[in-house]
Amino acid sequence: MDSIFTKIVKREIPSYKCAENDRFYAFLDINPLVKGHTLVIPKREVDYIFDMQNDELASFHIFAKSVADSIKKVFPCKKVGVAVLGLEVPHAHIHLVPLNKETDMIFSNPKLKLSNEEFQKIANKIYTQWVKDNE
């Protein structure tokens, strides 16, 4: 049975796309800690990030870096935090969270409630910047 993230990759479940290439996909977290909170996943379903082959893992992180660079331009922040948790969804993923203070990345914090329009606007800004940065 496919994970929810595999269903997103297959476009069976909608998402707010921030970046995509042939191997990886980035989209907004629908329960964001802050505006711009993005998930990056391999399109290939793999449960545990360290089960990835070295070259795939390296490419995954390079793709995540390109997304983080675009997020930082769209949402001016001190840094873009990176977290790999992965117990709740059996599909490797990286959280990218714009940070202005350490507490921005406490996952037990209340999540933002955004409208579909707000999510789409944020995703479009990140995607447009990412495309520009990767031309």
DSSP file (Angstrom, degrees, kcal/mol; ACC not computed):
  #  RESIDUE AA STRUCTURE BP1 BP2  ACC     N-H-->O    O-->H-N    N-H-->O    O-->H-N    TCO  KAPPA ALPHA  PHI   PSI    X-CA   Y-CA   Z-CA
    1    1 A M              0   0    0      0, 0.0     2,-0.1     0, 0.0     0, 0.0   0.000 360.0 360.0 360.0 133.6    0.0    0.0    0.0
    2    2 A D        -     0   0    0      1,-0.1     2,-0.0     2,-0.1     0, 0.0  -0.369 360.0-119.3 -70.3 144.0    1.3    3.4   -1.0
    3    3 A S     >  -     0   0    0     87,-0.1     4,-2.1     1,-0.1     5,-0.2  -0.323  31.4-104.8 -71.0 164.2    2.3    6.0    1.7
    4    4 A I  H  > S+     0   0    0      1,-0.2     4,-1.5     2,-0.2     9,-0.1   0.854 123.9  53.6 -59.0 -34.1    0.4    9.3    1.7
    5    5 A F  H  > S+     0   0    0      2,-0.2     4,-2.5     1,-0.2    -1,-0.2   0.872 105.4  51.8 -71.4 -36.0    3.6   10.9    0.2
    6    6 A T  H  > S+     0   0    0      2,-0.2     4,-2.4     1,-0.2    -1,-0.2   0.899 108.3  52.5 -64.0 -39.2    3.7    8.4   -2.7
    7    7 A K  H  <>S+     0   0    0     -4,-2.1     5,-2.8     2,-0.2     6,-1.2   0.857 108.6  50.7 -64.2 -34.2    0.0    9.2   -3.3
    8    8 A I  H ><5S+     0   0    0     -4,-1.5     3,-1.4     4,-0.2    -2,-0.2   0.928 109.3  50.0 -66.5 -45.2    1.1   12.9   -3.5
    9    9 A V  H 3<5S+     0   0    0     -4,-2.5    -2,-0.2     1,-0.3    -1,-0.2   0.898 111.1  49.2 -58.2 -41.4    3.9   12.1   -5.9
   10   10 A K  T 3<5S-     0   0    0     -4,-2.4    -1,-0.3    -5,-0.1    -2,-0.2   0.457 114.8-120.3 -78.0  -0.3    1.3   10.2   -8.1
   11   11 A R  T < 5S+     0   0    0     -3,-1.4    -3,-0.2     2,-0.2    -2,-0.1   0.720  80.5 123.8  65.8  23.3   -1.0   13.2   -7.9
   12   12 A E  S   <S+     0   0    0     -5,-2.8    -4,-0.2     1,-0.2    -5,-0.1   0.723  77.9  37.6 -80.9 -23.0   -3.7   11.0   -6.2
   13   13 A I  S    S-     0   0    0     -6,-1.2    -2,-0.2    -9,-0.1    -1,-0.2  -0.995  96.4-118.2-125.4 132.5   -3.7   13.5   -3.3
   14   14 A P        +     0   0    0      0, 0.0     2,-0.3     0, 0.0    -6,-0.1  -0.296  36.0 174.6 -69.9 156.1   -3.3   17.3   -4.0
   15   15 A S        -     0   0    0     -7,-0.1     2,-0.9    -6,-0.0    14,-0.1  -0.940  39.8-105.8-150.4 170.5   -0.4   19.2   -2.6
   16   16 A Y        -     0   0    0     12,-0.4    12,-2.1    -2,-0.3     2,-0.1  -0.837  43.1-144.6-105.1  93.8    1.1   22.7   -2.8
   17   17 A K  E     +A   27   0A   0     -2,-0.9   110,-0.3    10,-0.2    10,-0.3  -0.351  30.7 167.5 -67.8 132.7    4.2   22.1   -5.0
   18   18 A C  E     -     0   0A   0      8,-3.1     2,-0.3     1,-0.4   112,-0.3   0.621  69.2 -10.4-111.8 -27.3    7.3   24.2   -4.1
   19   19 A A  E     +A   26   0A   0      7,-1.5     7,-2.9   111,-0.1    -1,-0.4  -0.960  60.4 179.9-168.8 154.0    9.9   22.3   -6.3
   20   20 A E  E     +A   25   0A   0     -2,-0.3     2,-0.2     5,-0.2     5,-0.2  -0.949   7.7 165.5-162.8 140.8   10.2   19.2   -8.4
   21   21 A N        -     0   0    0      3,-2.3    -2,-0.0    -2,-0.3    42,-0.0  -0.724  60.0 -76.3-135.4-166.2   12.7   17.3  -10.5
   22   22 A D  S    S+     0   0    0     -2,-0.2     3,-0.1     1,-0.2     0, 0.0   0.719 127.8  27.5 -69.4 -19.4   12.8   13.7  -11.8
   23   23 A R  S    S+     0   0    0      1,-0.1    20,-3.2    20,-0.1    21,-0.5   0.652 119.0  40.6-114.7 -21.2   13.8   12.2   -8.4
   24   24 A F  E     - B   0  42A   0     18,-0.3    -3,-2.3    19,-0.1     2,-0.4  -0.901  53.6-161.1-137.3 158.8   12.5   14.5   -5.7
   25   25 A Y  E     -AB  20  41A   0     16,-2.5    16,-3.0    -2,-0.3     2,-0.4  -1.000   2.9-163.4-142.3 137.7    9.5   16.6   -4.8
   26   26 A A  E     +AB  19  40A   0     -7,-2.9    -8,-3.1    -2,-0.4    -7,-1.5  -0.980  18.8 160.5-124.1 136.5    9.0   19.5   -2.3
   27   27 A F  E     -AB  17  39A   0     12,-2.4    12,-3.5    -2,-0.4   -10,-0.2  -0.975  42.8 -83.9-150.8 159.2    5.6   20.7   -1.1
   28   28 A L  E     - B   0  38A   0    -12,-2.1     2,-0.4    -2,-0.3   -12,-0.4  -0.391  40.4-117.8 -68.6 140.4    4.2   22.7    1.8
   29   29 A D        -     0   0    0      8,-2.5     7,-0.1     1,-0.1     8,-0.1  -0.646  18.2-145.0 -70.4 129.1    3.5   21.0    5.1
   30   30 A I  S    S+     0   0    0     -2,-0.4    84,-0.2     1,-0.3    -1,-0.1   0.549  98.7  47.7 -79.7  -4.9   -0.3   21.3    5.6
   31   31 A N  S    S-     0   0    0     82,-0.1    -1,-0.3     6,-0.1    82,-0.1  -0.558  90.7-174.5-124.6  66.0    0.3   21.6    9.3
   32   32 A P        -     0   0    0      0, 0.0    80,-3.0     0, 0.0     3,-0.1  -0.280  32.8-153.5 -73.9 146.3    3.0   24.2    9.2
   33   33 A L  S    S-     0   0    0      1,-0.3     2,-0.3    78,-0.2    73,-0.1   0.857  87.8  -4.9 -74.6 -39.8    5.0   25.5   12.2
   34   34 A V  S >  S-     0   0    0     78,-0.1     3,-1.8    77,-0.0    -1,-0.3  -0.927  97.3 -72.1-145.4 165.4    5.6   28.8   10.3
   35   35 A K  T 3  S+     0   0    0     -2,-0.3     3,-0.1     1,-0.2    84,-0.0  -0.444 120.6  30.7 -63.1 133.2    4.8   30.1    6.8
   36   36 A G  T 3  S+     0   0    0      1,-0.3     2,-0.4    -2,-0.1    -1,-0.2   0.349  75.4 154.1  98.0  -4.6    7.1   28.4    4.3
   37   37 A H    <   -     0   0    0     -3,-1.8    -8,-2.5    -8,-0.1     2,-0.3  -0.444  25.8-175.3 -60.6 115.8    7.4   25.1    6.2
   38   38 A T  E     -BC  28  96A   0     58,-2.6    58,-3.0    -2,-0.4     2,-0.4  -0.884  23.5-144.6-123.5 145.3    8.2   22.7    3.4
   39   39 A L  E     -BC  27  95A   0    -12,-3.5   -12,-2.4    -2,-0.3     2,-0.4  -0.901  11.6-160.7-107.2 139.2    8.6   18.9    3.1
   40   40 A V  E     +BC  26  94A   0     54,-2.2    54,-2.2    -2,-0.4   -14,-0.2  -0.983  17.0 173.3-121.1 129.3   11.1   17.4    0.7
   41   41 A I  E     -B   25   0A   0    -16,-3.0   -16,-2.5    -2,-0.4     2,-0.3  -0.941  34.8-114.5-133.9 153.0   10.7   13.8   -0.3
   42   42 A P  E     -B   24   0A   0      0, 0.0   -18,-0.3     0, 0.0     4,-0.2  -0.659  25.3-134.4 -76.8 145.7   12.2   11.3   -2.8
   43   43 A K  S    S+     0   0    0    -20,-3.2     2,-0.4    -2,-0.3   -19,-0.1   0.840  91.0  80.2 -69.3 -31.2    9.7   10.2   -5.4
   44   44 A R  S    S-     0   0    0    -21,-0.5     2,-0.5     1,-0.1   -21,-0.0  -0.628  95.9-116.2 -74.7 129.1   10.9    6.7   -4.8
   45   45 A E        +     0   0    0     -2,-0.4     2,-0.3    46,-0.1    46,-0.1  -0.556  49.4 156.1 -72.8 118.6    9.1    5.3   -1.7
   46   46 A V        -     0   0    0     -2,-0.5    46,-3.9    -4,-0.2     6,-0.1  -0.977  31.7-152.3-142.0 128.9   11.7    4.6    0.9
   47   47 A D  S    S+     0   0    0     -2,-0.3     2,-0.5    44,-0.3    44,-0.3   0.930  78.9  42.8 -70.4 -48.2   10.8    4.5    4.6
   48   48 A Y  S >  S-     0   0    0     42,-0.1     3,-2.6     1,-0.1     4,-0.4  -0.885  71.2-141.2-113.6 125.8   14.1    5.4    6.3
   49   49 A I  G >  S+     0   0    0     -2,-0.5     3,-1.3     1,-0.3    -1,-0.1   0.827 103.0  55.6 -54.6 -35.4   16.3    8.2    5.0
   50   50 A F  G 3  S+     0   0    0      1,-0.3    -1,-0.3    -3,-0.0     4,-0.1   0.401  92.4  70.8 -85.2   6.0   19.5    6.1    5.8
   51   51 A D  G <  S+     0   0    0     -3,-2.6    -1,-0.3     2,-0.1    -2,-0.2   0.502  79.5 103.3 -86.5  -8.1   18.2    3.2    3.7
   52   52 A M  S <  S-     0   0    0     -3,-1.3     2,-0.0    -4,-0.4    -6,-0.0  -0.433  85.4-103.7 -71.8 148.0   18.9    5.4    0.7
   53   53 A Q     >  -     0   0    0      1,-0.1     4,-2.9    -2,-0.1     5,-0.2  -0.376  35.6-108.6 -66.0 152.6   21.9    4.7   -1.4
   54   54 A N  H  > S+     0   0    0      1,-0.2     4,-2.6     2,-0.2     5,-0.2   0.882 118.1  48.1 -54.0 -45.2   24.8    7.2   -0.8
   55   55 A D  H  > S+     0   0    0      1,-0.2     4,-2.2     2,-0.2    -1,-0.2   0.889 113.8  47.3 -67.0 -37.1   24.4    8.9   -4.2
   56   56 A E  H  > S+     0   0    0      2,-0.2     4,-2.5    -3,-0.2    -2,-0.2   0.909 112.4  49.8 -68.4 -42.0   20.6    9.2   -3.8
   57   57 A L  H  X S+     0   0    0     -4,-2.9     4,-2.2     2,-0.2    -2,-0.2   0.912 111.4  48.7 -62.8 -43.1   21.0   10.6   -0.3
   58   58 A A  H  X S+     0   0    0     -4,-2.6     4,-2.1    -5,-0.2    -2,-0.2   0.930 113.1  46.9 -62.4 -45.2   23.6   13.1   -1.4
   59   59 A S  H  X S+     0   0    0     -4,-2.2     4,-2.6     1,-0.2    -2,-0.2   0.879 109.3  55.7 -63.4 -37.9   21.3   14.2   -4.3
   60   60 A F  H  X S+     0   0    0     -4,-2.5     4,-2.5     1,-0.2    -1,-0.2   0.924 109.8  45.0 -59.7 -46.8   18.4   14.4   -1.9
   61   61 A H  H  X S+     0   0    0     -4,-2.2     4,-2.3     2,-0.2    -1,-0.2   0.867 111.6  52.2 -68.5 -36.2   20.3   16.8    0.4
   62   62 A I  H  X S+     0   0    0     -4,-2.1     4,-1.9     2,-0.2    -2,-0.2   0.908 111.0  47.8 -65.5 -41.1   21.5   18.9   -2.6
   63   63 A F  H  X S+     0   0    0     -4,-2.6     4,-1.9     2,-0.2    -2,-0.2   0.936 111.4  50.6 -62.7 -46.1   17.9   19.2   -3.8
   64   64 A A  H  X S+     0   0    0     -4,-2.5     4,-2.8     1,-0.2    -2,-0.2   0.880 107.9  54.0 -59.4 -38.6   16.7   20.1   -0.3
   65   65 A K  H  X S+     0   0    0     -4,-2.3     4,-2.6     2,-0.2    -1,-0.2   0.905 106.2  51.5 -62.2 -41.8   19.5   22.8   -0.2
   66   66 A S  H  X S+     0   0    0     -4,-1.9     4,-1.5     1,-0.2    -1,-0.2   0.887 112.1  46.6 -64.3 -37.1   18.2   24.3   -3.4
   67   67 A V  H  X S+     0   0    0     -4,-1.9     4,-2.7     2,-0.2    -2,-0.2   0.923 111.3  51.5 -68.5 -44.4   14.7   24.5   -2.0
   68   68 A A  H  X S+     0   0    0     -4,-2.8     4,-2.5     1,-0.2    -2,-0.2   0.894 106.8  54.2 -59.4 -41.2   16.0   25.9    1.3
   69   69 A D  H  X S+     0   0    0     -4,-2.6     4,-1.2     1,-0.2    -1,-0.2   0.903 111.4  45.2 -59.9 -41.2   17.9   28.6   -0.6
   70   70 A S  H  X S+     0   0    0     -4,-1.5     4,-1.9     2,-0.2    -2,-0.2   0.897 110.7  53.0 -70.3 -40.7   14.7   29.6   -2.4
   71   71 A I  H  X S+     0   0    0     -4,-2.7     4,-3.3     1,-0.2    -2,-0.2   0.924 106.5  53.9 -58.0 -44.5   12.6   29.6    0.9
   72   72 A K  H  < S+     0   0    0     -4,-2.5     5,-0.3     1,-0.2    -1,-0.2   0.830 109.0  48.5 -62.8 -32.7   15.2   31.9    2.5
   73   73 A K  H  < S+     0   0    0     -4,-1.2    -1,-0.2    -5,-0.2    -2,-0.2   0.864 117.1  41.1 -73.6 -36.0   14.8   34.4   -0.4
   74   74 A V  H  < S+     0   0    0     -4,-1.9    -2,-0.2     1,-0.3    -3,-0.2   0.863 126.2  33.3 -80.2 -38.3   11.0   34.3   -0.2
   75   75 A F  S  < S-     0   0    0     -4,-3.3    -1,-0.3    -5,-0.2    -2,-0.1  -0.794  89.2-140.7-119.7  84.9   10.7   34.3    3.6
   76   76 A P        +     0   0    0      0, 0.0     2,-0.3     0, 0.0    -3,-0.1  -0.220  42.1 148.4 -51.6 124.8   13.6   36.3    4.9
   77   77 A C        -     0   0    0     -5,-0.3    23,-0.2     1,-0.1     3,-0.1  -0.925  60.5-106.2-151.4 169.0   14.8   34.5    8.0
   78   78 A K  S    S-     0   0    0     21,-1.7     2,-0.3    -2,-0.3    22,-0.2   0.923  96.4 -20.8 -69.3 -43.7   18.1   33.9    9.9
   79   79 A K  E     -D   99   0A   0     20,-1.6    20,-3.4    18,-0.1     2,-0.6  -0.959  60.6-113.2-153.8 166.0   18.3   30.3    8.7
   80   80 A V  E     -D   98   0A   0     -2,-0.3     2,-0.1    18,-0.2   -12,-0.1  -0.958  38.6-139.6-106.5 115.7   16.2   27.5    7.3
   81   81 A G  E     -D   97   0A   0     16,-3.3    16,-2.2    -2,-0.6     2,-0.4  -0.387  11.0-150.1 -74.3 152.3   16.1   24.7    9.8
   82   82 A V  E     +D   96   0A   0     14,-0.2     2,-0.4    -2,-0.1    14,-0.2  -0.984  17.8 172.6-126.1 132.0   16.3   21.1    8.8
   83   83 A A  E     -D   95   0A   0     12,-1.8    12,-3.1    -2,-0.4     2,-0.5  -1.000  17.7-166.1-140.6 141.0   14.8   18.2   10.6
   84   84 A V        +     0   0    0     -2,-0.4    10,-0.1    10,-0.2     8,-0.0  -0.970  29.4 144.3-122.5 112.2   14.4   14.5    9.8
   85   85 A L        +     0   0    0     -2,-0.5    -1,-0.1     8,-0.3     9,-0.0   0.710  13.6 168.5-109.6 -81.4   11.9   12.8   12.0
   86   86 A G        +     0   0    0      5,-0.1     5,-0.1     1,-0.1     8,-0.0   0.661  37.1 110.2  83.4  19.0   10.0   10.2   10.0
   87   87 A L  S    S+     0   0    0      1,-0.1    -1,-0.1     3,-0.1     0, 0.0   0.748  78.2  52.1 -92.9 -24.4    8.1    8.1   12.5
   88   88 A E  S    S+     0   0    0      1,-0.2    -1,-0.1     3,-0.1     0, 0.0   0.748 114.4  36.9 -85.5 -23.4    4.6    9.3   11.5
   89   89 A V  S    S-     0   0    0      2,-0.1     2,-2.2   -42,-0.1    -1,-0.2  -0.994  75.5-137.2-129.9 125.8    4.9    8.7    7.7
   90   90 A P  S    S+     0   0    0      0, 0.0     2,-0.3     0, 0.0   -87,-0.1  -0.256  79.7  87.5 -80.0  55.4    6.7    5.6    6.3
   91   91 A H  S    S-     0   0    0     -2,-2.2   -44,-0.3   -44,-0.3    -2,-0.1  -0.925  87.3-106.6-152.5 122.5    8.4    7.7    3.6
   92   92 A A        +     0   0    0    -46,-3.9     2,-0.3    -2,-0.3   -44,-0.1  -0.173  50.2 164.5 -51.8 136.9   11.7    9.5    4.0
   93   93 A H        -     0   0    0    -52,-0.2     2,-0.4   -46,-0.1    -8,-0.3  -0.991  31.1-143.5-157.4 153.3   11.2   13.3    4.2
   94   94 A I  E     -C   40   0A   0    -54,-2.2   -54,-2.2    -2,-0.3     2,-0.5  -0.966  16.2-142.6-117.4 130.3   13.1   16.4    5.3
   95   95 A H  E     -CD  39  83A   0    -12,-3.1   -12,-1.8    -2,-0.4     2,-0.5  -0.815  12.0-164.8 -89.5 131.3   11.3   19.3    7.0
   96   96 A L  E     +CD  38  82A   0    -58,-3.0   -58,-2.6    -2,-0.5   -14,-0.2  -0.984  12.7 179.6-115.2 120.1   12.6   22.8    5.9
   97   97 A V  E     - D   0  81A   0    -16,-2.2   -16,-3.3    -2,-0.5     2,-0.2  -0.968  29.6-126.0-129.1 118.2   11.5   25.5    8.3
   98   98 A P  E     - D   0  80A   0      0, 0.0     2,-0.4     0, 0.0   -18,-0.2  -0.436  35.7-156.7 -59.8 129.6   12.3   29.2    8.1
   99   99 A L  E     + D   0  79A   0    -20,-3.4   -21,-1.7    -2,-0.2   -20,-1.6  -0.933  40.1 156.0-119.5 131.2   13.8   30.2   11.4
  100  100 A N  S    S+     0   0    0      1,-0.5     2,-0.3    -2,-0.4    -1,-0.1   0.460  84.9  15.2-116.0 -17.3   14.1   33.5   13.2
  101  101 A K  S >  S-     0   0    0      1,-0.1     3,-2.1     0, 0.0    -1,-0.5  -0.980  81.8-109.3-151.3 156.3   14.4   32.0   16.6
  102  102 A E  G >  S+     0   0    0     -2,-0.3     3,-1.7     1,-0.3    -1,-0.1   0.845 114.0  62.8 -54.8 -37.5   15.1   28.5   17.9
  103  103 A T  G >  S+     0   0    0      1,-0.3     3,-1.2     2,-0.1    -1,-0.3   0.577  81.0  81.9 -71.2  -7.6   11.6   28.0   19.1
  104  104 A D  G <  S+     0   0    0     -3,-2.1    -1,-0.3     1,-0.3    -2,-0.2   0.711  93.3  50.3 -65.0 -17.9   10.3   28.3   15.5
  105  105 A M  G <  S+     0   0    0     -3,-1.7     2,-0.8    -4,-0.2    -1,-0.3  -0.003  71.7 121.2-115.7  29.6   11.2   24.6   15.1
  106  106 A I    X   -     0   0    0     -3,-1.2     3,-2.2     1,-0.1    -3,-0.0  -0.846  52.2-153.7 -91.1 112.9    9.6   23.0   18.1
  107  107 A F  T 3  S+     0   0    0     -2,-0.8    -1,-0.1     1,-0.3     4,-0.0   0.640  89.7  62.0 -69.1 -14.1    7.3   20.5   16.6
  108  108 A S  T 3  S+     0   0    0      2,-0.1    -1,-0.3    -3,-0.0     3,-0.1   0.507  80.5 112.0 -86.8  -3.7    4.9   20.5   19.5
  109  109 A N  S <  S-     0   0    0     -3,-2.2     2,-0.0     1,-0.1    -5,-0.0  -0.265  86.7 -85.2 -60.3 154.4    4.1   24.2   18.9
  110  110 A P        -     0   0    0      0, 0.0     2,-0.2     0, 0.0    -1,-0.1  -0.370  49.4-122.4 -59.2 141.7    0.6   25.1   17.7
  111  111 A K        -     0   0    0     -3,-0.1   -78,-0.2     1,-0.1     2,-0.1  -0.584  24.3-105.9 -87.6 150.3    0.4   24.7   13.9
  112  112 A L        -     0   0    0    -80,-3.0     2,-0.6    -2,-0.2    -1,-0.1  -0.431  22.5-140.9 -70.6 148.0   -0.7   27.6   11.7
  113  113 A K        +     0   0    0     -2,-0.1     2,-0.3   -82,-0.1   -82,-0.1  -0.955  30.6 173.6-110.2 111.9   -4.1   27.5   10.2
  114  114 A L        -     0   0    0     -2,-0.6     2,-0.1   -84,-0.2    -2,-0.0  -0.877  29.2-118.1-119.9 151.0   -4.0   28.8    6.6
  115  115 A S     >  -     0   0    0     -2,-0.3     4,-2.6     1,-0.1     5,-0.2  -0.386  32.8-107.4 -78.1 163.2   -6.6   29.0    3.9
  116  116 A N  H  > S+     0   0    0      1,-0.2     4,-2.7     2,-0.2     5,-0.2   0.890 123.0  54.2 -56.0 -39.6   -6.1   27.2    0.6
  117  117 A E  H  > S+     0   0    0      2,-0.2     4,-2.4     1,-0.2    -1,-0.2   0.902 108.0  48.3 -63.4 -41.8   -5.5   30.5   -1.0
  118  118 A E  H  > S+     0   0    0      2,-0.2     4,-2.5     1,-0.2    -2,-0.2   0.929 112.2  48.9 -64.6 -44.7   -2.7   31.3    1.5
  119  119 A F  H  X S+     0   0    0     -4,-2.6     4,-2.8     1,-0.2     5,-0.2   0.942 112.7  48.0 -58.5 -47.1   -1.1   27.9    0.9
  120  120 A Q  H  X S+     0   0    0     -4,-2.7     4,-2.7     1,-0.2    -2,-0.2   0.896 110.9  50.6 -63.6 -40.6   -1.2   28.3   -2.8
  121  121 A K  H  X S+     0   0    0     -4,-2.4     4,-2.1     2,-0.2    -1,-0.2   0.923 112.9  46.1 -62.3 -44.8    0.3   31.8   -2.7
  122  122 A I  H  X S+     0   0    0     -4,-2.5     4,-2.3     2,-0.2    -2,-0.2   0.942 114.1  47.9 -63.1 -48.3    3.1   30.6   -0.5
  123  123 A A  H  X S+     0   0    0     -4,-2.8     4,-3.1     1,-0.2     5,-0.2   0.910 110.8  51.6 -60.1 -43.2    3.8   27.6   -2.7
  124  124 A N  H  X S+     0   0    0     -4,-2.7     4,-2.8    -5,-0.2     5,-0.2   0.899 109.3  50.4 -62.1 -41.0    3.7   29.7   -5.9
  125  125 A K  H  X S+     0   0    0     -4,-2.1     4,-2.2     2,-0.2    -1,-0.2   0.939 114.4  43.2 -62.6 -46.9    6.2   32.2   -4.4
  126  126 A I  H  X S+     0   0    0     -4,-2.3     4,-2.9     2,-0.2    -2,-0.2   0.942 115.8  48.2 -65.2 -46.4    8.7   29.4   -3.4
  127  127 A Y  H  X S+     0   0    0     -4,-3.1     4,-2.8  -110,-0.3     5,-0.2   0.921 111.3  49.8 -61.0 -45.2    8.2   27.5   -6.7
  128  128 A T  H  X S+     0   0    0     -4,-2.8     4,-2.1    -5,-0.2    -1,-0.2   0.916 114.4  45.2 -60.5 -43.2    8.7   30.7   -8.8
  129  129 A Q  H  X S+     0   0    0     -4,-2.2     4,-2.8    -5,-0.2    -2,-0.2   0.907 112.2  51.7 -66.1 -41.6   11.9   31.5   -6.9
  130  130 A W  H  X S+     0   0    0     -4,-2.9     4,-1.4  -112,-0.3    -2,-0.2   0.922 110.3  48.0 -62.7 -44.4   13.1   27.9   -7.1
  131  131 A V  H  < S+     0   0    0     -4,-2.8     3,-0.4     1,-0.2    -1,-0.2   0.939 113.3  48.5 -60.6 -46.2   12.6   27.8  -10.9
  132  132 A K  H >< S+     0   0    0     -4,-2.1     3,-1.0     1,-0.2    -2,-0.2   0.913 112.1  49.0 -58.6 -44.6   14.4   31.2  -11.2
  133  133 A D  H 3< S+     0   0    0     -4,-2.8    -1,-0.2     1,-0.2    -2,-0.2   0.729 114.8  45.4 -69.1 -21.8   17.3   30.0   -9.0
  134  134 A N  T 3<        0   0    0     -4,-1.4    -1,-0.2    -3,-0.4    -2,-0.2   0.157 360.0 360.0-112.9  18.6   17.7   26.7  -11.0
  135  135 A E    <         0   0    0     -3,-1.0    -1,-0.2    -4,-0.2    -2,-0.1   0.471 360.0 360.0 -74.9 360.0   17.6   28.0  -14.6
